[in-house]
Amino acid sequence: MTGLRERKKRATREALMSAALRLVLERGLDTWPAPTCPTRCPPRRTRSSAAS
């Protein structure tokens, strides 16, 4: 059994990989800048945003 932290880390990695793969398939490897990927990934909460 894995803990919540490990499951969240795995889910984040999988979301990033899926978004990157989708972008590559849509636009090709040489046509998109890497900073585009985070805009396609699900939002994540940080400690500072969770406290507000």
C-alpha positions in Angstrom: 0.0 0.0 0.0 1.3 3.4 -0.9 0.8 6.6 0.9 -1.2 9.6 -0.3 2.0 11.6 -1.1 3.3 8.9 -3.4 -0.1 8.5 -5.1 -0.2 12.3 -5.7 3.3 12.4 -7.0 2.6 9.5 -9.4 -0.7 11.2 -10.6 1.2 14.5 -11.2 4.0 12.7 -13.2 1.3 10.8 -15.3 -0.6 14.1 -16.0 2.6 15.8 -17.1 3.6 12.9 -19.4 0.1 12.7 -20.9 0.0 16.4 -21.6 3.5 16.4 -23.2 2.6 13.4 -25.3 -0.7 15.0 -26.4 1.2 18.2 -27.4 3.8 16.3 -29.4 1.2 14.3 -31.2 -0.9 17.4 -32.0 2.0 19.7 -33.0 5.1 17.6 -33.6 8.2 17.5 -31.5 9.9 20.6 -32.9 6.9 23.0 -33.0 5.9 23.6 -29.4 7.8 25.3 -26.5 8.2 23.3 -23.3 6.5 26.0 -21.1 3.3 25.2 -22.9 3.0 21.9 -21.1 2.1 23.2 -17.7 -0.9 25.1 -19.1 -2.4 21.8 -20.3 -1.9 20.0 -17.0 -4.4 19.9 -14.2 -3.8 22.6 -11.5 -2.0 21.6 -8.4 -2.4 23.0 -5.0 0.7 24.2 -3.1 1.1 24.7 0.6 0.6 28.5 0.2 -2.6 28.1 -1.9 -4.0 25.5 0.4 -3.5 27.8 3.4 -5.5 30.6 1.9 
